[in-house]
Amino acid sequence: MFEFQWQAPGFLHVIVRGLWSDTDADDYVAGLSAKAAEIRRIYGSARVLVDGRESLVQPASVMAKMAGIQAILICVPNDRAAYVVRSALGKLQAQRLSTTDQLQVFLSAEEAQQWLLS
């Protein structure tokens, strides 16, 4: 369902796949929270690329559990997070989770990574 990979110092690549249950969403939120906190402890801020191109449009109950994801990803002024999706519908769904310009949604992983590292 999800996988965490370290990339460059302070940079976490997350791959999410498939259709999730509420339990999957709870596990993801807990895991992402722990990884982001660890990055901040080591580097002072976090850069997170979430690749959701293999993910499906999620049920409302799963999306409700994701409502606080921005607070996990963006905690300090230099944090940045990018979410990559495969469709315009996925982009709309992901954009509803963001109220800050520190979290952006992209259709291209290359563009997302460039933005994160700029």
C-alpha positions in Angstrom: 0.0 0.0 0.0 2.8 2.4 0.8 6.6 2.5 0.9 9.1 5.0 2.4 12.4 5.6 0.7 15.2 7.9 1.7 16.6 9.9 -1.3 18.9 12.8 -0.6 19.6 14.2 2.9 16.4 15.6 4.3 14.4 14.2 1.3 11.8 11.4 1.7 10.2 9.7 -1.3 6.9 8.0 -0.5 5.2 5.6 -2.9 1.5 5.0 -2.4 -0.5 2.3 -4.3 -3.9 0.9 -4.7 -7.2 1.3 -2.9 -7.0 1.7 0.8 -9.0 0.7 3.8 -9.4 2.9 6.9 -6.8 0.8 8.6 -4.3 1.4 5.7 -4.9 5.1 6.0 -4.3 5.0 9.8 -1.1 3.1 9.3 0.1 5.5 6.6 -0.6 8.6 8.7 1.3 7.1 11.7 4.2 6.0 9.5 4.5 9.3 7.6 4.3 11.3 10.9 7.2 9.3 12.4 9.3 9.6 9.2 8.7 13.4 8.9 9.6 13.9 12.5 12.8 11.9 12.1 13.8 14.0 9.1 13.2 17.2 11.0 15.2 16.0 14.0 18.2 15.3 11.8 18.0 18.1 9.2 15.7 20.8 10.7 13.1 20.6 7.9 11.6 18.0 5.6 11.2 17.6 1.9 8.6 14.9 1.1 7.7 13.7 -2.4 4.5 11.5 -2.3 4.1 9.6 -5.6 0.5 8.6 -5.8 0.5 7.7 -9.5 -0.2 4.0 -8.6 -2.9 5.0 -6.1 -6.6 4.9 -6.9 -9.2 7.6 -6.0 -9.8 6.8 -2.4 -13.2 6.4 -0.5 -14.5 9.4 1.5 -13.7 7.6 4.8 -10.0 7.2 3.8 -9.8 10.8 2.6 -11.3 12.0 5.9 -8.4 10.3 7.7 -6.0 12.2 5.5 -7.6 15.6 6.4 -4.7 16.4 8.9 -1.9 15.3 6.5 -0.8 18.8 5.8 0.0 19.4 9.5 2.3 16.3 9.4 4.1 17.4 6.2 4.3 21.1 6.9 5.4 21.9 10.4 8.3 24.4 10.0 8.9 27.3 7.6 11.3 25.4 5.4 9.2 22.2 5.0 8.0 21.4 1.5 5.8 18.5 0.3 4.8 17.5 -3.3 2.2 15.0 -4.2 2.3 13.4 -7.7 -0.9 12.1 -9.1 -1.8 10.5 -12.5 -5.1 12.3 -13.3 -6.9 15.6 -13.0 -9.4 14.0 -10.7 -6.6 12.8 -8.4 -5.1 16.2 -8.5 -8.4 17.8 -7.4 -8.8 15.3 -4.6 -5.2 15.9 -3.4 -5.5 19.7 -3.6 -8.4 19.7 -1.2 -5.8 18.6 1.5 -3.7 21.7 1.0 -4.2 25.2 2.3 -0.5 26.3 1.9 1.8 26.9 -1.0 4.4 24.7 0.8 2.4 21.7 -0.3 1.8 21.4 -4.1 0.2 18.8 -6.4 1.8 17.8 -9.7 1.1 15.5 -12.6 4.9 15.0 -13.2 7.4 13.5 -10.7 10.2 15.5 -12.4 8.4 18.8 -11.9 7.6 17.9 -8.3 11.2 17.0 -7.5 12.5 20.2 -9.1 10.0 22.3 -7.1 10.9 20.5 -3.9 14.7 21.1 -4.3 14.4 24.7 -5.6 
